[in-house]
């Protein structure tokens, strides 16, 4: 019987070692496919262990005895997870080095109730190609000076395993992990991944998928749905993991994004394209609902919204003026179901396909790709 040394109370894998997707989620997907007269979809999965290449870990505890891990359910008490089995081993190593550096440099951990202390969170991203780690120490401090001894210890201890080291200032009381201000202590500006040939750049403030193996499966599936020579518009494009990875198949690519950090990564990725491919790409920055005209003339529209789903203005525009094909990448089944109702409400679009990906093993979450075509 497989076991985890951190369960309980670690809440990260509530279904640890259970095969397949959550039965309640499976039943909801089955009901959705029956309602739209679709075949039961198969589930694409990846590795069961060491699959997380990205982690955000809380830092709490007493001076000289910090804990680095996840909050226990419903609390701000941190469960220390030094031997997490689903994180890439380098993430565990970085977390251990950071913990020892906090002890050696006598950096106090943050207290939520008192809004005192310094070290709040640690973000670690592993770059697959180099097998090095981008590490961000998030602190209740205006500048990196109070953490300088700690940052130097981390830099020296990790050595060649360190891609880059960053300080992030997070001074307010919010539950956000990252604050607005980044300072690069050492190393490279972006983590670089490849999902189909093009280089995709991740600054430390940009969103990225944690399960890159399954993310690759999703992108390969999307490529198969895009006819050669299409004009493609992608909303909520992030750093371009999808769009830039299908650039060789399209005649024109319009990318929409609103996050400054993601736009920075997009600009790096576009700049790295060959001249002919770069000429195909245009950026449409801003909230997706304000640039809905980017759908005009597009054969294929791709949307990859956050958990809340589509901006209402965009959903309405797609329902009223549907493209030849709409590909909807969803990380939240509830918002997908609501958006299916909105997208099909005018009778112009219909759901014709659904694919399921086990992006978050041992949890009740899945990633889905829904395909819509004119009714």
N, C-alpha and C positions, 0 to 999 in steps of 0.2 A: 504494500500500500504506500503510494507516494505521500510525503508529508512535507510540511514547511515549518521551520523552527520559529517563525514569527507569528503563526496563527494559533489561537487568538493572542492578542487583540488586533493585529494588523488587519485593516478592512480592505486591503488592495485587491485580493483575489477571493471573493466570497464563495466561488464555486471551484476552488483549487482542486485540480486533478480530476474533475468531472469531465467526461467526454462530451463533445458537441456543444451546441449553443443552448442557452437557457430554455427550458421547456415552455415557459410562459411566452417568451419571445417567439419561439418556433410556432406556437399556436396562433399568435397574432399575425405572423407572416402567412401562415396557411389560410387564415380567414381572409386576409387581404387578397391573396391570389385567387381564392374561390370567388370572391365578390367581383373580380374583374376578369373572370374566366381565363386565368393564366395557369400554366403548369406549375406544380410545386418546384421551387428553385433548389438547386443543390447549394451547398455551402462551401466556399473556398476558404481554406485555413492555411496556417503556416506552422512554424516551429512552436512547440509548447513551452520551451524554456529559453532564457537568455534573449528574448525577442525584443525587449524594450530598449531602443537606442536613444531614448529621450526620457528624462525624469525631472520632476520638480519635487524637492524634498524639503520639509520643514526642519528648522533648527530651533530647539527649545531646551530647557534644562538649566541646571545650576552652573555657576562659574567653576570650571575645572571638570565638569561632568556633563557636557552637552549630549543631546540625543539628535540623531539625523535620520529622518524617516517620514512616516505618514501620520496624520492625525488619527487618533482613535475615533470611531464613529460618534459624531455629535459633540465632539470636544476639541479643545486646542492642546490636548496632551499628546505628545509625540511618541509613537511606537518606533523604537530603534530597530532598523532592519539591515544589519551589516551583511547578511548572507542571503539577500533576496534572490529567489531562483528564477524570476521572470525578467529581471533587469540584466542588461549586458554586464559581464563581469567587470568591465572597466568602470562602469558607473559605481559599482560597489567599492572598487578600489579608490576612486576619487573621493567618495563620501568618507571613507576611512581616513584618507590623508587630510581632508578638510577638518574632520573632527579632531585629529591629533594636533593640527596646526592651531585650531581655536584654543585647545588646552595649553599648548606651549606658549602662545602669544597672550594668553589670559584675556581673551575676548569674551565678554559676557553675552549670553544668548538673550534673545528678545523675549519680553513678557507682554502678552496681549493685554492683560488686565491693567498693568501699570503703564503700558506704552513706554517701557524703558528697556535697556539692553541694546545690543548692536546687531548680532548675527541673526537674520530672520529666516532666510531660505537659501537653498542651493539648487541651481539648475545645471544639469549635465547633459550634453548632447554628444553622442559618439559618431564620428565620421567614419563610414564603412571603409572607404578606400585606404585611408591612412591608419585606421584603428587608433586614432587619437581622440582626446576629449576636449570639447569646448566647455569650460566651467565658468559659471557666473555666481559670485557670492553676493547675495542681496542683503542689504544692511539698513538698519535704522540710523542712518548717518548721512550728512550732506555731501561728504567727500570721502575719498578713499584713505586719507592720511591716518585715521585711527586704526585702519586694518592693514597698513603697510607691512608690518612684521609678519602678520599671518599670511598675506598674499605671497610674500617672498618665500616663506616656508613651503607653501603649496607649489609654487613654481619650481623650486629646487627638488622637492620630493618626487614630483611627477616626471620631471625631466622630459625625455623624448615622447612620453605618452600624452603630453599636454599639447593640444592643438592651439588653444588660446585661453587666457584667463582675464575675466572681466569683473569689475565692481559695478553694482547697480544700487542707486540710492532710492530707498522706499521709506519715506518719513511719515506718511499719514497712517490713519488707523484702519484703513480698508482691508478687506480680505483678499485683495489682489495679491498675486505673488510678486509680480514685477512692478517696479516704479518707473518713472519716465526717463530717468537719466542713467546712461551707460558710460563707463570709462574703461577703455581697453588697457589692461595692465601689461600684457605681452601677447605675442602670437598673431595669428591671421585674423582678418576682418570677418570672414564668413566660413561656415562649414559648407562643403560642396558635395552634392550627391548627383548621381546619374540614374534616370529612370527610363531612358530610351535613346540615349546618345547625348542630348544637350546637358550642359552643366547647370545645376539648380543650386542657387546660393541662399544660405540661411544665416542672416545676421542673428545675434542672440535674442533680439526682441521679437522675432517673427515666429508665427505659428508653424509647427511641423508635426508630422505624424510620428508617433513613437514606434509603431510596428512597420518598419520599412519593407519587410518581406511581403506583407499583405498589401501594403500601399502599392507595391510593384504589380501585384496581381490585378488591383483595381485599374491601374493605368493601362495595363495590357488589355483588359476587358474594354475600356473606353476606346482604345485605338481601333479595336475590331468593329466598333459601332460608328466610326467616322469614315464615310466614303472618301476615297482618294480625290484630292482636288477641291475639297469643300472649303467654303468660307465659314469659319468657326468663331463664335463669340463665347467667351468664358467669363461668368460673373463670380465674384468671390474667389479670384484666382490665386490669392496668397502670393507665394514667391514664384509661382509658375510651374510647380511640379507636374501638373497635368498638361497645361498648354504648351510649355516649351518642349515637353516630351513627345508631342505629336506634330511638331513643326514641320517634319519632313513629309507629312501626309496632306497638308493643307495648302491652299493658294493664298489665304489671308487669315490672320489670327488677331482678334481683338481681345484684349485682356483688361478686365475691370478689377480694381482693388481699392480699398480705402485706408488700410493701415500703413502708416509711414514706414514702419520697419519692413513690412512685406514689399512695399513699393521699392525700397532700397534694394532688397534681394532681387526683385524683378529686373531692375535696371542693370544690376551686375550680370544677370543671366542673359538679357537681351544683348548687352554689349559684347558678350563672349560668343555670340552666334557668328557664323560666316555671313559675309555681306549679303548674299542672296536671301538667306533665311531671315536676317535682320530686317530686310526691306518688307517682309510679309507682316510684321508685327506692329500694332499700334496699341498704346495704353489709353484707357479710359478711367482715370482716377476718380474716386468719390464713392459715396454710398450707392449700392446697386440700383436702388429705386430712383435715383436721379439721372441715371445714364441709360435708361431703358431703350433709347433710340439706337443703342449699339446693336440691337437685334435686327435692324433694317438690312435686308439682303443676305442675312446669314442662313446657310443651309442647316447648320447644326448649332444649337445653343447648349452650353454646359453650365450647370449651376452647382456650386459646392458650398452651400450656406452654412453658417454656424448652427448650433443646436436649436435656436429659436425658429429656424426655417427662413423662407423667402421674405424679403421686404414686400409689404402689401402691394406697393405700386408696381413692382416687377411681376409679381404673380398675376396681377390684373392684366398687365400688358401682354404677357405670354398667353393667358387664357383668351384674350380678345384677338390677338394677332399671332397665332402659333407658327413656329418655324417648321421646317420639314421634319426635324427630329430634335427632341429635347432630352438631354441626359442629365438626370438629377442625382447627385451624389449626396447621400444623407448619413449623418452620424446619430440621428435621433428618430426613432420610428414614430413617435407621437407627432412630431412636427411634419414628418413626411406624409402621414395619413391626412393631417389637416390640409397640407398643401395639395395633395391629390384632389381633394374636394374642391379647393379653390381653382386649380388649374383646369379641371374638367367641367366647371360650373356653367360655362357658356356653350358647352356641347361642341366645341371646336377641337379639343384635344382628347385623346384616350390613352390610358395606360396599356402598353403592349408588351412590356417585359420587366422582369425584376430579378436582379442578381444579389446574392447575399455573401458577405465576407466577414469572417470571424476576426475582426481587427483587434478586439479586446478580449482575448481568451480568459476564461474563468470569471467573467462578469456577466451582467444581464444586458450588455450593449453589443450591437452588431453594426456594421457599415453596410449600406445597401446602395445599389445603382438602379434607378427606375428609368425606363425608356418610354417616352411619350411620342405619339405621332398624330397627325391630323385625323379627326374623326371622319 
